[in-house]
């Protein structure tokens, strides 16, 4: 019902093979257009590149399925295109609707990996792809199913876009309020520096032996919190900021902890409210302060001189409580929108299951 074709990458040693008019699909392109029609690509080859490689110019409405590393991305070409060797491509005959085949691969989803092999990178090799079998109804029935799924998926895409926008708006609203709090100049507020109000300290190295021991004390790194050490170094409450890896990520600790070398931690709050200090760093943009090049990193000498507006101690707890309430409401809204996104994904899976089990 379809002719299987391969892809290839024209030699990168020949710049003259690139920068033409022939769209060339990579894994990145397939990921960006997954489940849809693709009409353009990030890179283009040309007739010379096609002629001097095993790449093939595939006709419009070819179904392209990624088969290596990231298995399962599927697109339908809107115009003649070529692909890399990371794809298996089907040119459909008169009895097979390309969009029906695309939806079939979407319905298979992660189950496509059962045809893959490889210790490091999972790959679907061509003998397995040639052996693919499918139950296919008449062309008219395929078109009916595709029309129903197109309409449903279009509605789901719009609902998902709205949910993602609402999620971003909720986060942006909190970030905006956070900025406005520390931009004000109220009664008793002063223009000061981070170093005048708190003292930061670099975290500690953790030995491999310590990393392998489970324990009850959280170890905080720039990537997150993990409990694997059995000796507390710092008493709670604490504020920790990522200095390597995830720069500027902020944690508030309500129990004793060990700050990892990839972080900076507040060694001395100098009488300031720890919770407000947490919100200060949650609103500060420290990503542009990194001192490294290949491996960006922050150090306290960069953060201490930063200018801030800071309230008197007598106002700090009330401000922190207000921010706590706003953050709690933001997290509640985020949970609602995240659940809606998950429900939309489940709806897509349910529709595909119904379509390919004869119940749509």
Secondary structure as GFF3:
##gff-version 3
##sequence-region A 1 360
A	DSSP	beta_strand	2	5	.	.	.	ID=ss1
A	DSSP	three_ten_helix	15	17	.	.	.	ID=ss2
A	DSSP	beta_strand	18	25	.	.	.	ID=ss3
A	DSSP	alpha_helix	27	32	.	.	.	ID=ss4
A	DSSP	beta_strand	37	38	.	.	.	ID=ss5
A	DSSP	beta_strand	43	45	.	.	.	ID=ss6
A	DSSP	alpha_helix	47	51	.	.	.	ID=ss7
A	DSSP	beta_strand	63	66	.	.	.	ID=ss8
A	DSSP	beta_strand	74	77	.	.	.	ID=ss9
A	DSSP	beta_strand	82	83	.	.	.	ID=ss10
A	DSSP	beta_strand	87	92	.	.	.	ID=ss11
A	DSSP	alpha_helix	98	108	.	.	.	ID=ss12
A	DSSP	three_ten_helix	109	115	.	.	.	ID=ss13
A	DSSP	alpha_helix	126	130	.	.	.	ID=ss14
A	DSSP	alpha_helix	139	183	.	.	.	ID=ss15
A	DSSP	beta_strand	190	193	.	.	.	ID=ss16
A	DSSP	alpha_helix	194	197	.	.	.	ID=ss17
A	DSSP	beta_strand	199	202	.	.	.	ID=ss18
A	DSSP	alpha_helix	208	211	.	.	.	ID=ss19
A	DSSP	beta_strand	217	221	.	.	.	ID=ss20
A	DSSP	beta_strand	224	229	.	.	.	ID=ss21
A	DSSP	beta_strand	238	242	.	.	.	ID=ss22
A	DSSP	beta_strand	250	253	.	.	.	ID=ss23
A	DSSP	beta_strand	257	259	.	.	.	ID=ss24
A	DSSP	beta_strand	263	268	.	.	.	ID=ss25
A	DSSP	alpha_helix	274	283	.	.	.	ID=ss26
A	DSSP	three_ten_helix	287	289	.	.	.	ID=ss27
A	DSSP	alpha_helix	300	303	.	.	.	ID=ss28
A	DSSP	beta_strand	307	310	.	.	.	ID=ss29
A	DSSP	alpha_helix	313	355	.	.	.	ID=ss30
###
